[in-house]
Amino acid sequence: MSQIGKPPCDSGVILHGEAARPCSAPSRYWTLVAAILGSSLAFIDGTVVNVALPAIQRELGATTSDAQWIMESYALFLASLLLVGGVLGDRFGRRRIFMFGIGLFTLASVGCSLSADVGLLIAARAVQGIGAALLVPGSLALISATFPQAERGAAIGTWSAFSGITAAIGPVIGGFLVDHYSWIWAFLVNVPVGALLMLICAAKVPESRGADSGAVDVAGAVLATIGLAGVVFALIEAPSRGWLATPVWSAAAIGIAALLMFVRIEARSAAPMLPLGLFRERNFAGANVLTLLLYAALGGSLFFLPLNLIQVQGYGATSAGAALLPFIAIMFLLSRWAGTLVDVFGPKPPLVIGPVIAAIGFALFAWPSIGSSYWMAFFPAICVLGLGMSITVAPLTTTVMNAVGPDLAGTASGINNAVSRTAALLAIALFGVVLTRVFDVRLADELTRLHAPSDVLSSVMAQRQKLAGIAIPEGYPDGAAVKHAVGLSFVAGFRWVMLVSAALALLSAISAWMMIQGEMRWRPIKGRGRALVSGHASAG
């Protein structure tokens, strides 16, 4: 659940792609079907696996850092190679690269289901991430390459509607499979979809290439991957190994050095994967700072929510998967209305107000303790967070696209999309440090208060890297009290995670207030009196 639904600017990538090649109506129809199924693979994987993590942790004896790596290995390669995947499609053929990504993703899904230990599962997830980095931009590019500009709006609407349905039912289906069968099916569910998609692409989808695809930025891709991997490794492993452990500090040093070299190379490259010159445009830079902060809050916090619901609150995987349905429903229902906010008020007001409301939603998640009612504790927080994100996402996409010329809007949208994924990648690792630190301190205090025997104390503390997944020694008469202490310790850490998320959301609102430009003025709106609008928006 660390990535709920589609990231920002997916529609911008489609809308501002290059001119479409002439093709028949049936070809356009089947291309849209293929794009929907391809996006669905990534959307489902981003939500289903998170619901399955408690079962994986229990059956494979995984620690919380292992669970983080199961998510992060996938997210790492998706985030760092996403822009390269789009260039490869332009150069070697969008359908060809899209199909290669599907095949790699599907085979890796089989590998995930066959993994007998955590190490193999993490490796298979990394391969899945590489496949996703090829198929995700391909699914967007195929629509823009097939549908003429006049028909893209309708195609985007259809694609977005089905994406919303996928985002809603994916976690529920995944939870049902985990509850009634096995976590293995959370990965095997991708196989029939991938096989059907390969057949459709081979038989019905036309090939296309970019008019001027440019060179593949291999150096940039390698440095981005090494840099992000080093930083993420240090953040995930530091709680268990210590910051002064050689693998931890050396990984951090290598990661930071690689990221600095990445920036230097991108600044000098003739065909960079990340054109740094775009960040000279203040609205584009401001929108991406907002995206980095807000999507770090969203991705990092929602990674730990299913662990709380399942391991602490006692929800089944199906119920945990359904818990965020109100969030998705609110975003779906308000998407059209939110799309008009920039035209009415300009970019700044919604990009300030939306994150502030989202911050309130994150803060509300810090309220529930153990045994709280879903409708009284979690439902209000989910609804407020959904409202805040609804107000933010469409204006954010519009601001990114309006910040640059039409010829660069697709590139700008792709960069913002990648920033949102990178933000979640880093936040999951960073929030793990926060939660683990608070958990360890609170657990020691709780066990001391219970006067637990030394053997029980040793057993529980030896498993503290599993957080709420700690197994209580059998035969101990006060096992329920120890389990309750573990739950309270996790909730204490979870509250800090949500408060940090709220702070990040507020910082994103502040960044929008300081960086997003647009001269504010009043103009009459038919039927609505007068409204404050931005001179940067359409005059209408």
Number of C-alpha atoms within 10 A of each C-alpha: 26 27 25 20 25 19 19 26 28 20 25 23 26 27 27 21 25 18 14 16 15 13 14 11 11 11 17 22 16 17 24 24 20 24 24 22 21 26 24 26 24 23 25 27 25 23 28 28 25 31 31 30 25 24 21 23 18 14 13 14 16 22 19 22 24 23 18 22 26 25 25 27 23 25 27 28 26 29 27 27 25 28 24 23 26 28 25 24 24 21 18 15 18 29 24 21 23 31 24 17 26 29 20 20 29 26 19 26 27 19 20 26 18 15 17 12 14 20 14 15 23 22 19 24 27 25 25 30 29 25 30 32 29 30 34 25 29 31 26 27 28 27 27 27 26 27 28 20 16 9 12 21 15 11 21 20 13 15 21 20 14 17 20 21 15 21 27 25 17 25 33 23 20 27 29 22 20 25 16 10 11 18 24 20 23 28 24 19 21 22 20 11 16 23 13 12 21 18 13 15 20 13 10 15 23 22 16 20 20 20 10 9 15 14 14 18 20 13 16 25 21 14 21 24 21 22 24 24 25 24 24 27 20 24 25 24 21 20 19 13 13 14 16 10 13 11 17 22 19 16 22 22 15 17 24 18 15 23 20 14 17 22 16 13 17 19 15 11 14 12 14 22 24 24 17 14 9 17 17 9 12 14 24 25 21 24 26 25 21 30 28 24 25 29 29 28 30 29 25 28 29 25 24 22 22 27 26 21 22 23 20 22 20 14 17 18 31 21 19 24 28 17 21 24 19 19 22 20 17 19 23 19 11 15 18 13 11 20 19 14 21 23 20 21 21 26 32 26 22 24 30 25 20 24 31 25 23 31 31 20 26 29 21 22 24 21 14 17 18 15 11 12 12 14 10 10 17 21 19 16 24 23 21 21 28 26 23 27 28 27 26 31 23 25 27 26 23 24 26 26 25 18 23 19 10 14 11 16 23 25 23 29 27 25 21 28 25 24 24 26 26 23 21 29 30 23 26 27 24 19 27 25 21 16 23 23 13 19 25 19 13 20 23 17 13 18 19 12 10 12 9 17 11 9 10 17 17 11 14 23 17 11 15 21 20 21 25 25 25 22 18 18 14 8 7 12 9 11 16 11 14 23 18 15 21 28 24 20 25 28 25 19 26 27 22 18 28 28 21 20 30 28 20 24 32 24 20 29 29 18 20 27 17 12 18 24 20 16 12 17 12 13 16 12 13 8 6 7 8 12 14 16 26 23 17 17 19 11 10 7
